[in-house]
């Protein structure tokens, strides 16, 4: 089932992103959060390094959410019945998303809070 066509591989990748954006609630949440962060960044006059950090956080978060969703599908396919190892795999994958989301939120606070404090003062 290997795809040797380079262009087709992009089509499949975009199909996966579109599917997730239509069917995965958590992916949509992170996508909306990313849009809010980008708009906030535009109005906060971020430096180049701050944009680089935010882009890494946003892309990492969306990528990890896609991997988590993919892993859930594979686990469901491999273990349609409830199994303790299947549950643990899904829980750990969701935990990885949570860890990255918390780290991204802290990074966002560290970038935006000083800028907002300048505006207030």
C-alpha positions in Angstrom: 0.0 0.0 0.0 3.0 2.2 -0.4 2.5 5.4 -2.4 5.3 6.2 -4.7 3.8 9.4 -6.1 5.1 12.4 -4.2 2.2 14.7 -5.1 -0.4 12.0 -4.0 1.3 11.9 -0.6 0.4 15.5 -0.1 -3.2 14.9 -1.2 -3.5 12.1 1.4 -1.9 14.3 4.1 -4.3 17.1 3.4 -7.2 14.6 3.4 -6.1 13.6 6.9 -6.0 17.2 8.1 -9.4 17.9 6.5 -10.9 14.8 8.1 -9.6 15.7 11.5 -10.9 19.3 11.2 -14.4 18.0 10.3 -14.6 15.0 12.7 -12.2 15.6 15.6 -13.6 17.9 18.3 -10.2 18.3 20.0 -8.4 19.1 16.8 -11.0 21.8 16.0 -10.6 23.2 19.5 -6.8 23.4 18.9 -7.3 24.9 15.5 -9.5 27.6 16.8 -7.1 28.3 19.7 -4.3 28.6 17.1 -6.3 31.2 15.1 -6.9 33.2 18.3 -3.2 33.0 19.2 -2.2 34.1 15.7 -4.6 37.0 15.7 -3.5 38.0 19.2 0.1 37.8 18.1 -0.6 40.1 15.2 -2.0 42.7 17.5 0.7 42.2 20.1 3.6 43.0 17.7 5.6 39.9 18.4 9.3 39.7 17.6 10.6 37.2 15.0 11.8 34.8 17.7 8.4 35.0 19.5 6.6 34.1 16.2 9.0 31.2 15.7 8.3 29.9 19.2 4.5 30.3 18.7 4.6 28.6 15.3 6.5 25.7 16.8 3.9 25.4 19.6 1.0 25.6 17.3 2.3 23.2 14.7 3.5 20.8 17.4 0.1 20.9 19.1 -1.8 20.2 15.9 0.6 17.5 14.8 0.4 15.8 18.2 -3.4 15.9 18.1 -3.3 14.3 14.7 -1.0 11.6 15.9 -3.2 11.0 18.9 -6.3 10.6 16.7 -4.5 8.3 14.4 -3.3 6.1 17.3 -6.8 6.0 18.7 -8.0 4.7 15.3 -5.3 2.1 15.1 -6.0 0.9 18.6 -9.7 0.7 17.9 -9.0 -1.4 14.8 -6.5 -3.7 16.5 -8.6 -4.1 19.7 -12.3 -3.6 19.0 -13.1 -5.0 22.4 -12.3 -3.2 25.6 -8.8 -4.2 26.7 -6.7 -2.7 29.5 -3.6 -2.3 27.2 -5.7 -0.5 24.5 -7.1 1.8 27.1 -3.6 2.6 28.4 -2.3 3.3 24.9 -5.1 5.7 24.3 -4.7 7.3 27.8 -1.0 7.8 27.3 -1.4 9.3 23.9 -4.0 11.7 25.3 -1.6 12.5 28.1 1.1 13.4 25.6 -1.3 15.9 24.1 -2.1 17.3 27.5 1.5 17.7 28.5 2.3 19.6 25.2 -0.9 21.7 25.6 0.1 22.8 29.1 3.6 23.6 28.0 2.3 25.6 25.1 -0.1 27.5 27.3 2.8 28.4 29.7 4.9 29.5 26.7 2.0 31.6 25.5 1.6 33.3 28.9 5.4 34.0 29.0 5.2 35.6 25.6 1.9 37.5 25.9 1.7 38.6 29.5 4.6 41.0 29.5 3.2 42.6 26.3 -0.2 43.0 27.9 1.3 44.4 31.0 3.0 47.1 29.0 -0.4 48.0 27.5 -2.0 48.2 30.9 0.7 50.3 32.4 
